[in-house]
Amino acid sequence: MYVGTLSFDLLLGDVRSLKEKRSIVRPIVAELQRRYGVSAAEVGAQDLYRRAELGIAVVSGDLGHIKDVLGRCERWMAARPEVDLLSSRERIHGEDD
């Protein structure tokens, strides 16, 4: 069994309140879950309205599947026009960990 995690540090566009931030972040999290079948959540920077940290996780018995899903999620996030992807961090945990 393998567990893959990916975290995104995002800069949001012209956002002036936490309410506006939620209106951008919630649909992104929901679309990641729907489109790729991953667990996703906002995991940091909740009190900053122009920054967001999102985390996703996927579990599989196939390492190649995990790398494929995480790669597709990262490319999808980088193409989002309403956010700037500042950084991403991928980790894969396997049976040897």
Secondary structure as GFF3:
##gff-version 3
##sequence-region A 1 97
A	DSSP	beta_strand	2	12	.	.	.	ID=ss1
A	DSSP	alpha_helix	18	36	.	.	.	ID=ss2
A	DSSP	beta_strand	39	44	.	.	.	ID=ss3
A	DSSP	beta_strand	51	60	.	.	.	ID=ss4
A	DSSP	alpha_helix	63	78	.	.	.	ID=ss5
A	DSSP	beta_strand	83	93	.	.	.	ID=ss6
###
